[in-house]
Structure formats: C-alpha cells, structure tokens
Amino acid sequence: MEIAYRQNLDLLCVAPKARPAVCKILDYGKYHFEQQKKAKEAKRKQHTVELKALRLSPVVDTHDFETKLRQARKWIEQGMKVKIDMRFRGRMMTRQEVGKQIMNDFLEQLSDIASVEKKPSLEGNTMSLILAPQKKK
C-alpha cells in the first residue's frame, strides 16, 4: 500500500456487487480522461439516420409527383429515411383508393433503391408510409 501513497494512485471499485468486491489501484484522472476519449471517438463514428418528410395529395399533378419523387430518391441515396404523407381533405376522404394508388405508384418508382419500413396506413385524415434505404449486400 505504500506505493499507492507515493504515486497519487486511487482505489477504483470495478465490481462492487461481486463477492468479494473487485477493485483496481490506478490514476483516476488518467482513467477518466481515457474513458471520455473513448466515448467521444465512439460518438464521432456513429451514424444517425435522419427522417425527411414529403407531403402528397390525392389530386397531385404529374410534374409535382415527379419533383417529389426526385427529392425522395436523392434523400434515400444519401442514406436518409423518407416519410410520405398524403392528407385527405373534405370530400377526398371518400376517394381513398385514389390516394392509395398514388402511394403505390410512388413506392413502385422507388422500389429499386428503397424498402418499405412502415406500410401505408390511414391515421385520421392522413395516410403515411415510411421508406428506408435498402441494405447493401
């Protein structure tokens, strides 16, 4: 124990619930710095997936559809997830099959690079679908 006093070492309890408890004699300042460095490195290397949203309408024109399709394709190729919402307003609620067909067309156009993470479902007056980039083989 005499060595610990001379070198400013600390007693760190590694496994306090073990019988007997397991402890290490070390320089706690250096240990803490190394732990912070490891955590920072791990955080820097992790990849967060962003969720982008697009809103469609059951009465969308072909040019608008293609523009939104290009934007979704760009985001998926960058590795982001895309949420497509279709809002039904007023009398459009009676023509949900038209909205479903537009969603299926959108999905079919992106099927080469995207996979469905959440199938189209109606929640209130909004039908939504989530697309994710396909896993690379």
C-alpha positions in Angstrom: 0.0 0.0 0.0 3.0 2.3 0.4 3.3 2.6 -3.4 -0.2 4.0 -3.8 0.5 6.9 -1.5 3.7 7.9 -3.3 2.4 7.9 -6.8 -1.0 9.6 -6.1 -3.0 6.5 -7.2 -6.6 5.9 -6.4 -8.7 2.8 -5.5 -11.4 2.2 -8.1 -14.2 -0.3 -7.3 -14.8 -2.1 -10.6 -17.4 -4.7 -9.4 -18.9 -3.6 -6.1 -21.7 -6.3 -6.1 -19.2 -9.2 -6.6 -18.3 -11.2 -3.5 -15.6 -10.2 -2.7 -15.7 -6.7 -4.3 -13.2 -6.2 -7.1 -11.1 -3.0 -7.0 -8.2 -1.6 -9.0 -5.3 0.7 -8.0 -4.9 3.3 -10.7 -4.5 7.0 -11.5 -8.2 8.0 -11.7 -7.6 11.3 -13.5 -5.9 9.4 -16.4 -8.5 6.7 -16.4 -11.4 9.2 -16.5 -9.7 11.1 -19.4 -9.3 7.8 -21.4 -12.9 6.9 -20.8 -14.0 10.4 -22.1 -11.7 10.0 -25.1 -13.2 6.6 -26.0 -16.8 7.9 -25.6 -16.0 10.9 -27.9 -14.5 8.6 -30.5 -17.5 6.3 -30.5 -19.9 9.2 -30.8 -17.9 10.6 -33.7 -18.1 7.3 -35.6 -21.8 6.6 -35.1 -24.2 7.3 -38.0 -27.6 8.9 -37.2 -30.4 8.3 -39.7 -32.4 11.3 -40.5 -36.1 11.2 -41.3 -37.3 13.5 -44.1 -40.9 14.2 -44.8 -42.8 14.7 -48.1 -46.5 15.6 -48.4 -48.6 14.4 -51.3 -52.2 15.0 -52.2 -54.7 12.7 -54.0 -55.0 15.4 -56.7 -51.2 15.7 -57.3 -50.2 16.6 -60.9 -47.6 14.6 -62.8 -44.9 17.2 -62.6 -45.3 17.7 -58.9 -45.3 13.9 -58.4 -42.0 13.6 -60.4 -40.4 16.5 -58.4 -41.3 14.9 -55.1 -40.1 11.6 -56.5 -36.7 13.1 -57.4 -36.3 14.7 -54.0 -37.2 11.4 -52.2 -34.7 9.5 -54.4 -32.0 12.0 -53.6 -32.6 11.7 -49.8 -32.7 7.9 -49.9 -29.4 7.7 -51.9 -27.9 9.9 -49.1 -28.9 7.3 -46.6 -31.9 9.1 -45.1 -35.4 7.7 -44.4 -38.3 9.3 -46.1 -41.8 9.6 -44.7 -44.6 10.2 -47.3 -47.8 11.7 -46.0 -51.0 12.0 -48.0 -53.5 14.3 -46.5 -57.2 13.8 -47.4 -59.3 16.9 -47.0 -63.1 17.2 -47.2 -64.7 15.1 -49.9 -61.3 13.5 -50.7 -61.9 11.1 -47.8 -64.5 9.2 -49.9 -61.8 8.6 -52.6 -59.1 6.9 -50.5 -58.4 4.3 -53.3 -57.0 7.1 -55.5 -54.6 8.1 -52.7 -53.6 4.5 -52.2 -52.9 4.1 -55.9 -50.7 7.3 -55.9 -48.8 5.9 -52.9 -48.3 2.5 -54.6 -47.0 4.3 -57.8 -44.6 6.3 -55.6 -43.4 3.1 -53.9 -43.1 1.3 -57.2 -40.9 4.1 -58.7 -38.5 3.9 -55.7 -38.5 0.1 -55.2 -35.1 -0.2 -56.8 -33.3 1.8 -54.0 -35.8 1.8 -51.1 -37.7 -0.7 -49.0 -40.9 -0.2 -47.0 -40.3 0.2 -43.3 -43.9 1.1 -42.5 -46.7 0.1 -44.9 -49.3 2.8 -45.9 -51.8 3.2 -43.1 -54.6 5.7 -42.5 -54.4 7.7 -39.3 -57.2 10.2 -39.1 -57.2 12.0 -42.4 -53.6 11.3 -43.2 -52.2 8.2 -44.9 -48.5 7.7 -44.3 -45.7 5.5 -45.4 -42.0 5.3 -44.4 -39.3 4.2 -46.8 -35.7 3.3 -45.8 -32.6 2.7 -48.0 -32.2 -0.9 -49.0 -29.5 -2.9 -47.2 -26.3 -3.3 -49.3 -25.5 -6.9 -50.0 
